[in-house]
Amino acid sequence: MSIDEAASAALATASPAPATSAPALVHRPGRWIDNWDAEDTLQWNSGGKAIARRNLQWSIACEFLGFVVWQLWSIVVVYLPAAGFTFSTSQIFWLISMPSLVGATLRIPYTFMVPRLGGRNWTIISALLLLIPTIGLGLCVSNPETPFGVMLAVAALAGFGGGNFASSMANITFFFPAREKGWALGLNAAGGNLGAAVAQLVVPIAVALGAAATLDLPLAGWIWVPLILAAAFGAWKFMDNLSSARSDLAGSLAAVREPHLWIMALLYIGTFGSFIGFAGVFPKLIVDSFPAFSTIAMGPATLSLAFLGPLVGSLARPFGGRMADRFGGAAITVCAFAVMAAVALAVVWTLPLADFWLFLGLFLVLFAAAGAGNGATYRMIPVIFARRGAAAGSELRESVSTGRKSAAALGLISAVGAYGGFLIPQVLNASKGASGSYDGAFYGFVGGYVLMLAVTWFFYLRRSSTLGKV
């Protein structure tokens, strides 16, 4: 069972019981579908599967672009000095972290937009919203006199891309039966995460090749406009709304009252938060740590190597889930935090060597550990809630099922974890401002990872834990 299959297992328990025969599908204007029941085998095999996969394809396309937009400023900021901007280091870090702050916050309301407006309708709207930050970026960076406040506001709007993940995953959940949710959610999540890597790969090449002798920085925003329009058109033309999609506010409220939700949210900040946080700052860390590599002198190919970090982290995520299935989520999470702590320490100790390839290699290990830990922690959530439900037994007779609480917890924890994308850059910013180096931040990360390792062991791995080994 992969991490996303674990999530779908929780969602499946919250789904209605399979019916022996569902009513025929009814297609209404606006591409609304009535009587959808993915668990009905006859309906699924007689056209439901094709509808679900068509919606998945365009969902992936829109979510991919969402992650691209979410991470645009992470690579654009390193070119601002060469483009004539004179922002301070602190201001640069705010431009990096603001999209994550807004994106994490938007994930919660975005989750509830699909049942209210329809999956197709909201996908079109959320895709078109991406035009605002991309066009805004293209306009702002074309003029070095643009005030910092305007730049920060436009960077904040890039958070629209971070919110897309929550609504996209919620929408696809409704289309697929329990036996295929893991596969579908896995593809959807992977398609989105890869957007972060593609943004850091494409932008350096585009801005360097867009003009003969100077940087064409506005291209960093403009090149995505036709793709966004194409994705929105595809969603309008080929996606569907399901009248059977319903939000689960009761499940969310019940999950919030569960103490283990907040423990897992902390661990998820350490894993996914580290992934998205370091993905955002990695290009700047490369330039700051190796000043001889100016953004122009080092060339687009060298700076584009920053994309390897989010790429490795994205690919390691399902691997971590698979390992968690075999050895337990808590054990893999403890190993992930141990590796992350060791690598963070090694980064500080080896920076004086000024070895770029060693620096890159260490960070790729850090990204791999964060990705694997991300998969392992996500896999732990349905297991923890299932055991909590079993421990409650018949005495409590909770009105909200364990499966519904677990499904809601997955969404809430993913939203909280995204705040790591704000915290990581701001910790680095504080360290740079206080001491002139990033050493203090990395020592802080070491302490944080050790603390999270201890929390994981105490609650989910030690033999005397009330939940046993998770």
Summary of the structure (lengths in Angstrom):
residues: 470
radius of gyration: 22.3
end to end distance: 14.4
largest distance: 73.9
contacts: 1808
relative contact order: 0.15
helix: 77%
strand: 2%
